[in-house]
Amino acid sequence: MPQKNHQTINWNRQVSVRYRADVAVIGGGIAGVCAACAAAAEGAAVILVERFGVTGGNATIGGVANWSGETAGQGAVFDEIIEMQQQWNSIAPYPGPYTSKNGNRVFDHEILAVILQELLIKYGVRLLLHTRFVDVQRQADILGPALVAGATGIEALDAKVFIDTSGGGDLARAAGCPLLEPGKLGPLPPSLMYFVRELQEAVGPQLPADWFEPVTRDADVPMTSTWPAGPGAKALKLKITGYDSADTEDMARLEIRARRRMWEVLDYYQRDFRGEQTGRRNHPRNANVKNWHFDHCSPMIGLRETCRIAGDYVLAVDDLRAGRAFDDAVARGVFYLDGMRPDDEKRTYLLSKEDQIVPPYHIPFRSLIAKDAGNLLMAGRCFSADQLALSSARVMPTCAMMGQAVGIAAAWCANRNCTPRNLDGATLRRYLEKRNANLDIG
Ligand SMILES: Cc1cc2nc3c(=O)[nH]c(=O)nc-3n(C[C@H](O)[C@H](O)[C@H](O)COP(=O)(O)OP(=O)(O)OC[C@H]3O[C@@H](n4cnc5c(N)ncnc54)[C@H](O)[C@@H]3O)c2cc1C
């Protein structure tokens, strides 16, 4: 969209429509991968466009190596992913049906990257990696062709149905589809995932003196969570606030800030281990404290929320609290309302602990159909929900469920030459239940 006070130009050139498909999926995160595989399983010709060299989005590139919520009954495609992770011995065991106390299953994110690419190939999805969706044309409410930029340069891609699983709603934004209002305090905050090995000795890289602004007091340490990440290793999650991930320059500032902050915080813990600031290492209670030796950092900061696309229905937090049932339910959420405060880098939340719990709830098909467009579906963290509803539904198994649903719906539309609004949501629901989607909310 042209911005006020900027000079504008018109850009005209001929571009080959090199790619044609029944279904084009923009963004290969967990929602996009499940959408693409599910559409292909229905016999559709599918193209998946992903700007990085691997698929998985937050789950791989973002280093978020942990399925939260329920991992059984999240649809046949997700079942297959779990099955392959088990074959690779790269996932924690199933902890039993979801409760707020056992809602996590860590996995190896590099192995997931391999699993997802092999799965996509097995289903016959045409993969455009290192290819960025740039823009889309529209005739009335029908979108297409789209412009994509990969190694060859700018080319066009046309499809009968488009699925926006870009996380940030890139396709919907480019098409001029309406977005939902951001939360009052801004989008849910991002976090950088980085990885350390736990050693008994203080060896390895450390922050040189005079670099950045080292953290010197416990009170200044931002929200940092730790996860197991294989033998002798930990994943660290660092909250960063105050940037707009839908703005090009702010996104650059965000990444720069996150890398600096990572070293400032890691330095704090490393000095702590060496007993340089608190003497913690020598404290008898902390005899087991180990040095956090820097291993690697995710190539991209993890984004929880960028833009939510307005759909035919906006799933509201009150629907979740009421455990509201929908005839056109295509996914089920169970996770708590994990709304971190967007304006505070400490461990603070939008809701009190008691207010975070919700019963199992439905996600209706209508919240995955983009308003003002005839052939655009969306799934994952850019679907049509208010901010608090998203704070629960954004967990990856739920994104996978939404992905499978829109993939099947898109294939049906391409096959029947109709648009998503012509489909019967209740029929889709019954079909999804046969494809291992547990939509039971009691
Ligand atoms: C730090 C952090 C911790 C989290 N912790 C957990 C957790 O413990 N458990 C859990 O289940 N969930 C967790 N979540 C939530 C979860 O990771 C995300 O909500 C989920 O991965 C979103 O999946 P998605 O497919 O919708 O989007 P994304 O993972 O964001 O994928 C979008 C994909 O689209 C691609 N893309 C974007 N724009 C374009 C474009 N223009 N052209 C081409 N490709 C494009 C991206 O590269 C990416 O691959 C966490 C999230 C974050 C950020």
The ligand as a Tripos MOL2 file, in Angstrom:
@<TRIPOS>MOLECULE
LIG
   53    58     1     0     0
SMALL
NO_CHARGES

@<TRIPOS>ATOM
      1 C1          8.8660  -17.7390   20.5920 C.3       1 LIG1
      2 C2          7.6340  -18.5520   20.3700 C.ar      1 LIG1
      3 C3          7.3640  -19.6030   21.2050 C.ar      1 LIG1
      4 C4          6.2630  -20.4070   20.9650 C.ar      1 LIG1
      5 N1          6.0620  -21.5030   21.7460 N.ar      1 LIG1
      6 C5          5.1960  -22.4350   21.3340 C.ar      1 LIG1
      7 C6          5.1740  -23.6910   21.9590 C.ar      1 LIG1
      8 O1          5.9010  -23.9430   22.9070 O.2       1 LIG1
      9 N2          4.3030  -24.6240   21.4600 N.ar      1 LIG1
     10 C7          3.4740  -24.3800   20.4060 C.ar      1 LIG1
     11 O2          2.7490  -25.2910   19.9780 O.2       1 LIG1
     12 N3          3.4590  -23.1680   19.8220 N.ar      1 LIG1
     13 C8          4.3140  -22.2020   20.2490 C.ar      1 LIG1
     14 N4          4.3480  -20.9890   19.6290 N.ar      1 LIG1
     15 C9          3.3490  -20.6560   18.6030 C.3       1 LIG1
     16 C10         3.6610  -21.2770   17.2630 C.3       1 LIG1
     17 O3          5.0330  -21.4680   17.0790 O.3       1 LIG1
     18 C11         3.1350  -20.4480   16.0960 C.3       1 LIG1
     19 O4          1.9160  -19.8530   16.3780 O.3       1 LIG1
     20 C12         2.9560  -21.3600   14.8730 C.3       1 LIG1
     21 O5          4.1960  -21.9690   14.5870 O.3       1 LIG1
     22 C13         2.4180  -20.6050   13.7190 C.3       1 LIG1
     23 O6          2.4450  -21.4310   12.5800 O.3       1 LIG1
     24 P1          2.0300  -20.8310   11.1710 P.3       1 LIG1
     25 O7          2.2270  -21.9160   10.1900 O.co2     1 LIG1
     26 O8          0.6990  -20.1940   11.2770 O.co2     1 LIG1
     27 O9          3.0380  -19.6150   10.9260 O.3       1 LIG1
     28 P2          4.6160  -19.5060   10.8430 P.3       1 LIG1
     29 O10         5.2760  -20.5540   11.6470 O.co2     1 LIG1
     30 O11         4.9230  -18.0950   11.1230 O.co2     1 LIG1
     31 O12         4.9100  -19.8430    9.3210 O.3       1 LIG1
     32 C14         4.6980  -18.9200    8.2920 C.3       1 LIG1
     33 C15         5.5800  -19.3360    7.1210 C.3       1 LIG1
     34 O13         5.3350  -18.4970    6.0180 O.3       1 LIG1
     35 C16         6.5570  -18.0770    5.4670 C.3       1 LIG1
     36 N5          6.3210  -16.7730    4.8410 N.ar      1 LIG1
     37 C17         5.9680  -15.6270    5.4600 C.ar      1 LIG1
     38 N6          5.7980  -14.6450    4.5660 N.ar      1 LIG1
     39 C18         6.0740  -15.1880    3.3500 C.ar      1 LIG1
     40 C19         6.0860  -14.6740    2.0360 C.ar      1 LIG1
     41 N7          5.7720  -13.3950    1.7780 N.pl3     1 LIG1
     42 N8          6.4310  -15.4940    1.0190 N.ar      1 LIG1
     43 C20         6.7740  -16.7880    1.2730 C.ar      1 LIG1
     44 N9          6.7720  -17.3340    2.5100 N.ar      1 LIG1
     45 C21         6.4210  -16.5490    3.5300 C.ar      1 LIG1
     46 C22         7.4920  -18.0210    6.6420 C.3       1 LIG1
     47 O14         8.8530  -18.0680    6.2570 O.3       1 LIG1
     48 C23         7.0510  -19.2390    7.4360 C.3       1 LIG1
     49 O15         7.6990  -20.4180    7.0230 O.3       1 LIG1
     50 C24         5.4080  -20.1290   19.8780 C.ar      1 LIG1
     51 C25         5.6580  -19.0350   19.0580 C.ar      1 LIG1
     52 C26         6.7580  -18.2630   19.2910 C.ar      1 LIG1
     53 C27         7.0600  -17.1340   18.3650 C.3       1 LIG1
@<TRIPOS>BOND
     1     1     2 1
     2     2     3 ar
     3     2    52 ar
     4     3     4 ar
     5     4     5 ar
     6     4    50 ar
     7     5     6 ar
     8     6     7 ar
     9     6    13 1
    10     7     8 2
    11     7     9 ar
    12     9    10 ar
    13    10    11 2
    14    10    12 ar
    15    12    13 ar
    16    13    14 ar
    17    14    15 1
    18    14    50 ar
    19    15    16 1
    20    16    17 1
    21    16    18 1
    22    18    19 1
    23    18    20 1
    24    20    21 1
    25    20    22 1
    26    22    23 1
    27    23    24 1
    28    24    25 2
    29    24    26 1
    30    24    27 1
    31    27    28 1
    32    28    29 2
    33    28    30 1
    34    28    31 1
    35    31    32 1
    36    32    33 1
    37    33    34 1
    38    33    48 1
    39    34    35 1
    40    35    36 1
    41    35    46 1
    42    36    37 ar
    43    36    45 ar
    44    37    38 ar
    45    38    39 ar
    46    39    40 ar
    47    39    45 ar
    48    40    41 1
    49    40    42 ar
    50    42    43 ar
    51    43    44 ar
    52    44    45 ar
    53    46    47 1
    54    46    48 1
    55    48    49 1
    56    50    51 ar
    57    51    52 ar
    58    52    53 1
@<TRIPOS>SUBSTRUCTURE
     1 LIG1         1 GROUP 0 **** ****
